[in-house]
Amino acid sequence: MCGPASSLFWRSREPPSLYPPDVRGPGRPRGRRRSRVRNVDGHGAAASAGALRRSAEAHAAGRRQRCQGRRDRCRYLRHGGRPRTVGRPVPGAGLRGAGPGGGRNRTYRGGDVVTETGSTQRVRWDRDPDLYFNAGPSRLPHHHEAILGYCRDLGVPLQVMVNDNRHAFLHDADALGGRPERARRMINDTRGAVAELAARAVGPGLDRRLSEEDLALVRDFVRAYGELDENYRYRGSSRAGYAEPPGGPTPGRILEPLDLVDIAKGGLLPLAMLFGEIYEMQAPIMEPIGGMDAIAHAFYRRTRRFITLNAQVTRLRRLGCGARVTWRDRTTQRVRTWDADHVIVTVP
Ligand SMILES: Cc1cc2nc3c(=O)[nH]c(=O)nc-3n(C[C@H](O)[C@H](O)[C@H](O)COP(=O)(O)OP(=O)(O)OC[C@H]3O[C@@H](n4cnc5c(N)ncnc54)[C@H](O)[C@@H]3O)c2cc1C
C-alpha cells in the first residue's frame, strides 16, 4: 500500500486531484484534463495508494520516453488536424469505496455477505462499530509514509495496532512435545540459550582480529543480552515469564528455561519468533480506527467525481502515440471506448 512520496492533498488550496501536482504536467491548464478511476466492483471504488504510486511512476517513465514531435503529429492526425487533450483513465483502482465488494482492501462487519468464487457467507457477529475484521490489509507499517500521509490529509484517524503479541501462544507440533508456549518464553529462552553458547565460544582463537579486551567486551555484552549468570550460564529470566508472579511480599518464581533442542525441533518457530523483527512488521504499526476501509471511504469522498463504478475494462490497445480503453458498463451492458494519451493500469 505504498504511495508516491508526496501526498495528494497536502496543498490544501489545490482542488482534489487523483495526481500530485508534479505529475499533472507543467503549465497544463487545470480542469482541461479529467481523469477517471474505473472499477469493476459493484459497490464502490477509489484511487488506491498503489494506483497512485504506479500512476506517478508510469507518468514519469512515459515522459522520459516521449518523443514530443511525433506525439504532437499523432495527436494532430488523430483528431482531424485539431490537437486535442483527452483524459487519463486509471482502470481498476483498488481501495474500494463503499461496501464489502472490491479490491483487496476489505473490512467485514456483522451482517455483511461475503461472496467469493463458489461460496457465499454471512458475517454472523453483532453489528457494532468496534466489531470488524480486516480480511485484506490490516497493517500500516511505520515506513509506509505515503499512505500515512494520505490518512493525515484525508482525516482518517489511526490507532496503534498490536502486531507482535508476546503473550500469544506459539505452536509447532514438532516442538516441545507439541505443547504451545507463550511467545515471551520461547523468544527469551531461545535468546538465553543461544547467548550461553555464544559466551562459551568467545575466547582466544575465536577471531584473530579481536584483542583480549575486545573479547571481554563481547562476553559482557553477550551476558547482558541473554541475561546469563556470573558463570555465563542461562538459568531462566523474568523476561520469559513467571511460574508464580511477583507481587506484594511474594518475590515471584521465574519459569524453568525451555530446552533449546526441544524448541529447535519446530521448523516453523524461528519465523514465528522473529515475526516482529521483519521490517514491515516492526512496531509501531498503525491501523485506521473502525476498519481499514476507512481509507477507501475517505479517498472516495474526495475523488468520487472522477470515478465511474461498474466499469469493466475489457480491452487496452495502443493507438498511435496514445491508447484506447474499451470498457463495459456492467449495469447497462453498454460497451464504450475512451482514447487517451496515457492509461495507468492498476488492475492486479
Ligand atoms: C490477505 C491480504 C493481507 C494484506 N495485508 C497487507 C497489510 O497488512 N499491509 C499492506 O500494506 N498491504 C497488505 N496487503 C497488500 C495490499 O492489500 C495490496 O497491496 C493493495 O490492496 C493493492 O491495491 P491495488 O489498488 O493495487 O489492487 P487491488 O486492491 O487488488 O484493486 C484492484 C482493483 O481492480 C479491479 N479490477 C480488476 N480487473 C478489472 C478490470 N478488467 N476492469 C476494471 N477493474 C478491474 C478489481 O476489482 C479491484 O477493485 C495484503 C493483501 C492481502 C490479500
The ligand as an SDF file (V2000), in Angstrom:
LIG
                    3D

 53 58  0  0  0  0  0  0  0  0999 V2000
   -4.8310  -11.0120    2.8560 C   0  0  0  0  0  0  0  0  0  0  0  0
   -4.0170   -9.7910    2.4960 C   0  0  0  0  0  0  0  0  0  0  0  0
   -3.3680   -9.0880    3.5070 C   0  0  0  0  0  0  0  0  0  0  0  0
   -2.6230   -7.9470    3.1880 C   0  0  0  0  0  0  0  0  0  0  0  0
   -2.0540   -7.2370    4.2090 N   0  0  0  0  0  0  0  0  0  0  0  0
   -1.4450   -6.0590    3.9540 C   0  0  0  0  0  0  0  0  0  0  0  0
   -1.0270   -5.2280    5.0300 C   0  0  0  0  0  0  0  0  0  0  0  0
   -1.2120   -5.5570    6.1910 O   0  0  0  0  0  0  0  0  0  0  0  0
   -0.4220   -4.0480    4.7280 N   0  0  0  0  0  0  0  0  0  0  0  0
   -0.2280   -3.6550    3.4230 C   0  0  0  0  0  0  0  0  0  0  0  0
    0.3220   -2.5710    3.2120 O   0  0  0  0  0  0  0  0  0  0  0  0
   -0.6280   -4.4180    2.3760 N   0  0  0  0  0  0  0  0  0  0  0  0
   -1.2420   -5.6060    2.6120 C   0  0  0  0  0  0  0  0  0  0  0  0
   -1.7100   -6.3720    1.5790 N   0  0  0  0  0  0  0  0  0  0  0  0
   -1.4570   -5.9170    0.2150 C   0  0  0  0  0  0  0  0  0  0  0  0
   -2.4830   -4.8190   -0.1860 C   0  0  0  0  0  0  0  0  0  0  0  0
   -3.7920   -5.2700    0.0630 O   0  0  0  0  0  0  0  0  0  0  0  0
   -2.3480   -4.5330   -1.6690 C   0  0  0  0  0  0  0  0  0  0  0  0
   -1.0120   -4.1810   -1.9530 O   0  0  0  0  0  0  0  0  0  0  0  0
   -3.2420   -3.3750   -2.1160 C   0  0  0  0  0  0  0  0  0  0  0  0
   -4.5620   -3.5350   -1.6470 O   0  0  0  0  0  0  0  0  0  0  0  0
   -3.2130   -3.3270   -3.6310 C   0  0  0  0  0  0  0  0  0  0  0  0
   -4.0620   -2.3050   -4.0740 O   0  0  0  0  0  0  0  0  0  0  0  0
   -4.3270   -2.1590   -5.6270 P   0  0  0  0  0  0  0  0  0  0  0  0
   -5.2170   -0.9940   -5.8200 O   0  0  0  0  0  0  0  0  0  0  0  0
   -3.0180   -2.1590   -6.3350 O   0  0  0  0  0  0  0  0  0  0  0  0
   -5.0310   -3.5330   -6.0720 O   0  0  0  0  0  0  0  0  0  0  0  0
   -6.4630   -4.1450   -5.6280 P   0  0  0  0  0  0  0  0  0  0  0  0
   -6.8110   -3.7570   -4.2230 O   0  0  0  0  0  0  0  0  0  0  0  0
   -6.3950   -5.6110   -5.9370 O   0  0  0  0  0  0  0  0  0  0  0  0
   -7.5030   -3.4280   -6.5860 O   0  0  0  0  0  0  0  0  0  0  0  0
   -7.5800   -3.7370   -7.9490 C   0  0  0  0  0  0  0  0  0  0  0  0
   -8.9790   -3.3960   -8.4330 C   0  0  0  0  0  0  0  0  0  0  0  0
   -9.0400   -3.5890   -9.8480 O   0  0  0  0  0  0  0  0  0  0  0  0
  -10.3070   -4.1310  -10.1550 C   0  0  0  0  0  0  0  0  0  0  0  0
  -10.2560   -4.7850  -11.4810 N   0  0  0  0  0  0  0  0  0  0  0  0
   -9.7350   -5.9930  -11.8090 C   0  0  0  0  0  0  0  0  0  0  0  0
   -9.8890   -6.2310  -13.1240 N   0  0  0  0  0  0  0  0  0  0  0  0
  -10.5200   -5.1400  -13.6430 C   0  0  0  0  0  0  0  0  0  0  0  0
  -10.9630   -4.7800  -14.9590 C   0  0  0  0  0  0  0  0  0  0  0  0
  -10.7840   -5.5840  -16.0090 N   0  0  0  0  0  0  0  0  0  0  0  0
  -11.5890   -3.5820  -15.1310 N   0  0  0  0  0  0  0  0  0  0  0  0
  -11.7700   -2.7320  -14.0830 C   0  0  0  0  0  0  0  0  0  0  0  0
  -11.3820   -3.0240  -12.8170 N   0  0  0  0  0  0  0  0  0  0  0  0
  -10.7530   -4.2170  -12.5990 C   0  0  0  0  0  0  0  0  0  0  0  0
  -10.5530   -5.1140   -9.0100 C   0  0  0  0  0  0  0  0  0  0  0  0
  -11.9290   -5.4330   -8.9240 O   0  0  0  0  0  0  0  0  0  0  0  0
  -10.0560   -4.2870   -7.8250 C   0  0  0  0  0  0  0  0  0  0  0  0
  -11.0600   -3.4740   -7.2840 O   0  0  0  0  0  0  0  0  0  0  0  0
   -2.4790   -7.5130    1.8440 C   0  0  0  0  0  0  0  0  0  0  0  0
   -3.1340   -8.2380    0.8340 C   0  0  0  0  0  0  0  0  0  0  0  0
   -3.9010   -9.3400    1.1560 C   0  0  0  0  0  0  0  0  0  0  0  0
   -4.6310  -10.0760    0.0500 C   0  0  0  0  0  0  0  0  0  0  0  0
  1  2  1  0
  2  3  1  0
  2 52  2  0
  3  4  2  0
  4  5  1  0
  4 50  1  0
  5  6  2  0
  6  7  1  0
  6 13  1  0
  7  8  2  0
  7  9  1  0
  9 10  1  0
 10 11  2  0
 10 12  1  0
 12 13  2  0
 13 14  1  0
 14 15  1  0
 14 50  1  0
 15 16  1  0
 16 17  1  0
 16 18  1  0
 18 19  1  0
 18 20  1  0
 20 21  1  0
 20 22  1  0
 22 23  1  0
 23 24  1  0
 24 25  2  0
 24 26  1  0
 24 27  1  0
 27 28  1  0
 28 29  2  0
 28 30  1  0
 28 31  1  0
 31 32  1  0
 32 33  1  0
 33 34  1  0
 33 48  1  0
 34 35  1  0
 35 36  1  0
 35 46  1  0
 36 37  1  0
 36 45  1  0
 37 38  2  0
 38 39  1  0
 39 40  1  0
 39 45  2  0
 40 41  1  0
 40 42  2  0
 42 43  1  0
 43 44  2  0
 44 45  1  0
 46 47  1  0
 46 48  1  0
 48 49  1  0
 50 51  2  0
 51 52  1  0
 52 53  1  0
M  END
$$$$
